[in-house]
Amino acid sequence: LTQDDLKKIAAYKAVEHVKSGMVLGLGTGSTAKHAVDRIAQLLQQGKLKDIVGIPTSTITHEQAVRLGIPLSDLDSHPVVDLAIDGADEVDPGLNLVKGRGGSLLREKMVESACKKFIVIVDESKLVKHVGGSRLAMPVEVIPFCWNHSLKRLVALFAYAGCVGELRKSGDGGKAYVTDNGNYIIDLYFERDIGDLNKASDAILRLPGIVEHGMFIGLATSVIVAGVDGITVKTK
Ligand code: DER
């Protein structure tokens, strides 16, 4: 079983919770892609009807259009029945890191408007503490004086041995620009950042900061696909 096989297994399991008539948050990334494919397949087979998708990125929007999934937005559907999305990290309390694919803002807008939010991951995403890995913690910032924002973010987490870097686009030169016209600062911690809510509040209080990639208390369940099978963790 490849990692992508595991992602697909988790995604298909999550789609079993989709019922006809639902308003669905459509996630972004290589795992959520399988869930969107599966939803489209069931619609084509007539096994699902009257689904409305709320995409969490332009990439997912384009995938859903290509596959014929009817789409809408949060203005028309302020309450979403179910969102299915991947994550970069999941801790035992179902707190997440998301955004290494760059879509964290729209994902968090959709997923915080959901009655249910099922996270789909392969087992490599499980961590003891969110923010405790040495991998990126994405923060979306406005482009204006981004370096000033970077320095303020790094100073905020000096206790955790923090460094930050502006995310670059594929060709290495220019800054990566999100669907919303913003930049992303990736933060790296040498030590655990401690209380996630405190960290979140401190980040969001900084002017010029738009949103961060910690999804605290948003997931209602996580489906983990591993080589030994599937486990489902529910809050
Ligand atoms: O960038 C994102 O928020 C993605 O959802 C990410 O968290 C998971 O992407 P993956 O399924 O490709 O690992």
Boltz pocket constraint, residues with backbone or C-beta under 6 A from the ligand:
constraints:
  - pocket:
      binder: B
      contacts: [[A, 27], [A, 28], [A, 29], [A, 30], [A, 31], [A, 32], [A, 85], [A, 86], [A, 87], [A, 88], [A, 89], [A, 97], [A, 98], [A, 99], [A, 100], [A, 101], [A, 102], [A, 103], [A, 104], [A, 107], [A, 120]]
      max_distance: 6.0
